[in-house]
Amino acid sequence: GTVLSSKSGKVETNGAKIKAKKGDKKDDGGKKKKTKGLFERNLEGRTEAQQRNVDQLRRHLVSLGEKSVVAVRVQTTDAVYGFSEAVLRREVFGFRGDTGQDDTLNLSSGYEQCSYGALTFTPLASETGNDGGDEVSIVDGVVTINVDVAANGKSDGTVRNAVTDKIKAVFGSDMQAVADYWMYCLPPGTSGSWIAYAYINSYISVYNNQWCNYPSGQMHEIGHNLGYAHSGESQTYDDQSGMMGYSYSQDEGPVMCFNAAKSWQTGWYGVSGEYGDKTLEYSFGDGCLEKTLSGIADYEITPNKVLIKIVNPSNNGADLFVAFNAKKGINGGTVEAGNQVTVVQVGSGGGNVYSESTLLAKLSAEGSYTTGSNFGGDLTVEVVGISGNDSADVKIYFGSECTVTPPPVPTPPPTPMPTKEGQSGPQMASYNAPLGAPKCSFGSTCDSGVTLNGRGTMSGGNEPNQSNTLNSCTDGNSGSYHGDESIDKIVVSQASGSLNDFTEGDVVTISATVWCWSSGTSDFIDFYYASDASNPVWEQIGDRQTCPGGGLQTVSATYTLPAGSIQAVRANMMYGTDSTAGAASCTSGSYDDTDDLVITVKPNQPVGPPTAPPTALPTTNPTQNPTPQPSNAPTPV
């Protein structure tokens, strides 16, 4: 691949922005090498459509699948990368190991959650090489490499080249035959104020000491390896709505993904996405486009689009990308334009190839942006309204304002049939502060909705009103949302499908929507019920269950409603077999989640004796004759 390279640029460090070195990397005595691979060659005679297909193919090949990684702990003759192999393994891959600490946001978890599992970076399990008779081993993605050069006052290129030479001598000249990507963690002391850099569309990234530990630096530089260019606004790096802008000296943040243009380039939310194609391409002549956009954090569950590409009428590939930058979940730490509609433009390639992007607009409700000379047509993006961090309604059009024919006045609907007595219908729970958990009124179904979504204060998934338990259980706070365990929803319903309100003696089903870690084999769920939510005594429902698989799963159990007007159900999710459950107890593991749902139940009325016969009808004739007429006329006045 090419060896054209780029530095991270400006970075956020203790509140001050420091400019790092930038520009093309030069090797071989200062002569810049720039080789072209298969996908970089624009062969003579290739049509625009053919080139676009090639670009999309390349995009999918590099941005999808499981990739192996080796993080190299570099030791020179006078210095060493400042952290142990165990710490490096934790900071890049999230391995707790013997460090005694968790790491929720890192290279592995960041890309996995942003891509919804479409692109994963995993540590190379093991590989052994020989260094002059000494065995050198890669263990769980980390290796220490000793080089015979000094670091202090020397250029990073001198150390980097020595590391590359040593790796090839120890493990073989084809580094990508060993692992897909290599991260060089250099010791402190090299010359200059550089931070990190990577080789574009290639496999090596280089970091200055502690910058190997920061997730934004990791995701940014590996992004360059994948072919993602910088994201700017007024300068090259200052689009802070995604990871290809600034990098930050933070160990667990910011929790965010990529801007609209880079999100399109990844292919994670399009035809190759885990949850279907939720992107849209709009061109001149398509008329007035009115759409509701959701953020990428809701890609898994929303029926709405999450990305819109607007093709430049000049057909030069300098296309626009529109997204709702929802500040929630996997994007809950976005630094800029949170809960706004963003308009981003690429320089070329239609969002399929390496091209720097520019953030043109950050729109709130009733805001609009109209293109200027940077676009081949008079296009307007208008935000009709924004619903918190859930969605945004947009209109996109060329030329004059969208004109929409008013809908005809609808015929009034027929008067609905009265609700049958005892059939209040399905109910959505709302948080009940005195009880400390969500509660439903009378109904045939009780759905917690979003009231339980997430767990504790886990990264990217703070649970509303945590811990949502009647007796104040404490949820674990470790891990990241939809990377680690959480109970997202509980539903109680009539097992028979009846529409009748919950009544004592009914058989009901409790279903929990949960997120299971890895394959799910280490996660367990217990269900309980309590007949009195104000003074709960928990009874276990059935046996402990194991997650049926990894990711989003549904587990359920069935039981009979006991006597009691305000009852409760509980789901307790546990990581590891060492967690023990018991009635009236909560588990306290770092990844455990306990949630309650309160339901209202009608009494089971006993069948009484028959009613008394009705009172007899009155007789036909009066029992007495009527009063006779007065004998005299009225006395005259």
Secondary structure, 3 states (H helix, E strand, C coil): CCCCEEECCEEEECCEEEECCCCCCCCCCCCCCCCCCHHHCCCCCCCHHHHHHHHHHHHHHHHCEEEEEEEEEEECCCCECCCCHHHHHHHHHCCCCCCCCCCCCCHHHHHHHHCCCCEEEEECCEEEEEECCEEEEEECCEEEEECCCCCCCCCHHHHHHHHHHHHHHHHCCCHHHHCCEEEEEECCCCCCCCCEEEECCCCEEEEEHHHHCCHHHHHHHHHHHHCCCCEECCCCCCCCCCCCCCEECCCCCCCCCCCHHHHHHHCCCCCCCCCCCCEEEECCCCCCEEEEEECHHHCCCCCCECEEEECCCCCCCCCEEEEECCCCHHHCCCCCCCCCEEEEEECCHHHCCCCCEEEEEEECCCCEEECCCCCCCCEEEEEEEEECCCEEEEEEEECCCCCCCCCCCCCCCCCCCCCCCCCCCEEECEEECCCCEEECCCCCEEECCCCCCCCCCCECCCCCCCCCCCCCCCCCCCCEECCECEEEEEEEEECCCCCCCCECCCEEEEEEEEEECCCCCCEEEEEEEECCCCCCCCEEEEEEEECCCCEEEEEEEEEECCCCCEEEEEEEEEECCCCCCCCCCCCCCCCCEEEEEEEECECCCCCCCCCCCCCCCCCCCCCCCCCCCCCCCCCCC
